[in-house]
């Protein structure tokens, strides 16, 4: 929409929050809905002026990229946008078109940043107001969905903001499948543990015994603050109540997980490409995340978390899907790698990791062995489907001496498909058999644990690890 507007400088255009209205002798018969600031764009044959109205404060993050703020007059010079309250210079329509074309990806990212930022700003305001009104009350921000831009939820930002008011997140999106629940809640739980926010869980709807046990295990292995079920989750099937009564007391042993591996959560690629998250059950990222969870327990690390220093918590950074990131994020990854970190990256089908401007020089240096004290591993096969790539990742991690002993031991577990493990900070090993058949799990310290279908067990440190 802004392409057409800025290129058509002979028209007078008013852009308001919810619609675009054209006026002038050559105005097209057109209306379209957008979300954005209130602007007035005026100009003659070769002059362009953009006036930003003061009631566009909600869009300030969008303006900040251009270095202008509400109340300023904006014009274009040959070396870019500048703000001034004086008369602007004359610019050609041809330059206006070229200026817009150069932004390509950046325009979409800026709009997504503005939209998600504005949503997060309102959540933050409500959290602050609630804390001021109720200083001693437990406050949790409701967070749902699974991450696409249209939903507007920035889990990292929400976790950081809620930690600042000594509150937490209440995730409202779990269903009846553990791997799926993990894949859509892990960004929020990883951020909550990093920033120090509390964490609670609420189902997104239907749940059988499978969902009851999957959600209990997710809370148990994240050190959750609270776990909520609807009555029907327990009473609308024949098996859930018995399973809850048997396994519910395990929540007294809940603890944070011991995590040495993080998967890169590419906020930038999510904003650029719908194939990353938009279509949940066909998501290029989530399908791989579910495949990798069958091999090991791990976190997500977002771009904001990386900028805030989260990589120092991990020994390995795995790329599942997302090949574009901001330059400062890539620079932080590169410094962490050179300090001794390990990166595992699939080259196919998207190619090398790059900045928004298309710079792949960092990844090319990694390919040439220029990694400092760290190591970069490139998977040359196609990473779709995700299961072969997940097995490759697990194999590389088993050979990684930097992992903590408890992580190395857990990677040596022998268990049938459908069994998930998590090492807790208490030293215990939490197991879930999410399958229709009984499962026998061989422990690295010797011995075997037998799990009934859809059952959870907590094995204490002295029982599952060699001393």
Secondary structure, 3 states (H helix, E strand, C coil): CHHHHHHCCCCEEEECCCCEEEECCCCCCCCECCCCCCEEEECCCCCCEEEECHHHHHHHHHHHHHCCCCCCEEEEECCEEEEECCCCCCCCHHHHHHHHHCCHHHHHHHHHHHHHHHHHHHHHHHHHHHHHHCCCCCCEEEECCCCCHHHCCCHHHHHHHHHHCCCEEEEEEECCCHHHHHHHHHHHHHHHHHHCCEEEEEECCCCCHHHHHHHHHHHHCCCCCEEECCHHHHHCCCCHHHHHHHHHHHHHHCCCECCCEEEEECHHHHHHCCCCCCCHHHCHHHHHHHHHHCCCCCEEEEHHHHHCCHHHHCCEEECCCCCEECHHHHHHHHHHHHCCCEEEEEEECCCCCEECCCCCHHHHHHHCCCCCCCEEEEEEEECCCHHHHHHHHHHHHHCCCCCCHHHHHHCCCECCCCEEEEEECCCCEEEEECCCCCEEEECCCCCEEEECCCEEEEECHHHHCCC
